[in-house]
């Protein structure tokens, strides 16, 4: 049973490591492996990194641009204003970047470390800090991912991927597990 659960846990982890489709400025989280072509310069040969990508949010704005002002005549006796010629406008549609694109790489716990015991310990640590209220299942389920995401906001990460700093803070991995990363 434990072996079956471990296989299912690794299958769930495979889903975690895949990219999410970004729409409307949503953040995409992806766990990259050491052979990924776009790893940051400080990556060692056995390091894994989380990759956060937030696409730009662009709005389309339609504006009327004045071409010719209105021509008015004022009756000097009555003081009334009469429009002789209406103003003319050109309608322009433009796109503006509301929020620029952002990208962030961070050292992360590699997929092979996401064992049932690791995830249970992660859940226990999150529960002790008030971020997780579920069962200590050992599964990297949606509730666990949300708890990780909420906890890591203090690191300016909006990611369900367990960052090196979080794992070290929880005592789940030691600093020596990340010795290949140059600081």
C-alpha positions in Angstrom: 0.0 0.0 0.0 2.8 2.4 0.9 4.5 1.7 -2.4 1.3 2.3 -4.3 0.8 5.6 -2.4 4.4 6.6 -3.2 3.8 6.0 -6.9 0.5 8.0 -6.8 2.3 10.7 -4.9 5.0 10.9 -7.6 2.3 11.0 -10.2 0.7 14.0 -8.4 4.1 15.6 -8.2 4.5 15.2 -12.0 1.3 17.2 -12.3 2.8 19.8 -10.0 6.0 20.1 -12.1 4.2 20.8 -15.3 3.4 24.3 -16.5 0.1 25.9 -16.0 -1.5 27.9 -18.8 -1.4 31.6 -18.2 -4.5 33.7 -18.9 -5.3 37.2 -17.7 -2.1 37.8 -15.9 -2.2 34.6 -13.9 1.1 33.3 -12.5 2.6 30.2 -14.0 4.6 28.0 -11.7 7.0 25.4 -13.1 9.6 23.3 -11.4 12.6 23.0 -13.7 15.1 20.2 -13.7 18.9 20.6 -13.8 19.0 20.0 -17.6 16.6 22.9 -18.4 18.1 25.3 -21.0 17.0 28.5 -19.3 18.3 28.0 -15.8 19.8 31.0 -14.1 23.6 31.5 -13.9 23.9 30.3 -10.3 22.5 26.8 -11.1 24.7 23.8 -10.3 24.6 20.6 -12.2 22.1 18.9 -9.8 20.0 21.9 -8.7 16.3 22.4 -9.3 14.7 25.8 -9.6 11.2 27.1 -9.4 10.2 29.4 -12.2 7.5 32.0 -11.7 6.3 33.7 -14.8 3.5 36.4 -14.8 2.5 37.5 -18.2 1.9 41.2 -18.8 -1.6 42.5 -18.4 -2.6 44.6 -21.4 -5.8 46.6 -21.8 -7.2 47.9 -25.0 -8.4 51.5 -24.8 -10.4 53.4 -27.4 -10.1 57.2 -27.3 -11.4 60.0 -29.4 -8.6 62.3 -30.4 -9.7 65.9 -31.4 -8.7 66.8 -35.0 -10.5 70.2 -35.3 -12.1 72.1 -32.5 -15.7 73.2 -32.7 -16.3 76.6 -34.2 -18.6 78.8 -32.1 -20.2 82.1 -32.7 -21.4 84.4 -29.9 -24.3 86.7 -30.4 -23.1 90.0 -28.9 -26.6 91.2 -28.1 -28.0 88.1 -26.4 -24.8 86.4 -25.3 -26.0 83.1 -26.8 -23.4 80.7 -28.3 -24.2 79.0 -31.5 -22.2 76.1 -33.0 -21.2 76.9 -36.5 -19.1 73.7 -37.0 -19.0 70.7 -34.8 -15.7 69.4 -33.5 -14.2 66.5 -35.5 -12.5 63.5 -33.8 -10.5 60.5 -34.8 -11.2 57.3 -33.0 -8.0 55.5 -32.0 -7.7 52.1 -30.4 -4.5 51.5 -28.4 -3.1 48.8 -26.2 -1.4 49.8 -22.9 0.5 47.6 -20.5 -1.2 47.8 -17.1 1.2 45.4 -15.4 4.5 44.5 -17.0 5.6 40.9 -17.5 7.7 39.4 -14.7 9.9 36.4 -14.3 11.5 35.0 -11.2 13.8 32.0 -10.6 14.4 30.6 -7.2 16.2 27.5 -5.7 13.6 24.8 -5.1 13.3 21.3 -3.7 13.9 18.8 -6.5 11.1 16.4 -7.4 12.8 13.2 -6.1 12.7 14.8 -2.6 8.9 14.9 -2.6 8.4 11.6 -0.9 5.4 10.8 1.2 7.4 11.5 4.4 8.7 14.8 3.0 5.1 16.0 2.1 3.8 14.8 5.5 6.5 16.8 7.3 5.8 19.8 5.0 2.1 19.6 5.9 2.9 19.3 9.6 5.1 22.4 9.5 2.5 24.3 7.6 -0.2 23.2 10.1 2.0 24.3 13.1 2.2 27.7 11.5 -1.5 28.0 10.9 -1.4 27.7 7.1 -2.7 24.1 6.6 -5.7 22.5 8.2 -6.0 19.2 6.2 -4.9 15.7 7.1 -1.3 14.7 7.1 -1.8 12.6 4.0 1.7 12.8 2.4 0.0 13.9 -0.8 0.9 17.2 -2.5 -2.8 18.0 -3.0 -4.4 21.3 -3.9 -4.9 22.2 -0.2 -1.2 21.7 0.5 -0.2 23.7 -2.6 -2.4 26.6 -1.5 -0.9 26.5 2.0 2.7 26.5 0.5 1.7 29.4 -1.7 0.3 31.4 1.2 3.2 30.8 3.4 5.8 31.7 0.7 4.2 35.1 0.1 6.5 36.5 2.8 9.4 35.5 0.5 7.6 37.4 -2.4 6.8 34.1 -4.0 3.4 33.2 -5.2 4.2 29.6 -5.9 3.1 26.2 -4.8 6.6 24.9 -5.4 8.5 24.5 -2.2 11.4 27.0 -2.2 14.8 26.1 -0.7 14.4 28.8 1.9 11.0 27.4 3.0 12.4 23.8 3.2 15.4 24.9 5.2 13.2 27.0 7.5 11.0 24.1 8.2 14.0 21.8 8.7 13.0 19.6 5.8 16.3 19.8 4.1 19.7 20.9 5.2 21.9 23.6 3.6 24.2 20.9 2.4 21.4 19.6 0.1 21.9 22.8 -1.9 25.7 23.1 -1.8 25.8 23.3 -5.6 24.0 26.6 -5.7 26.3 29.6 -5.8 25.0 32.4 -3.6 
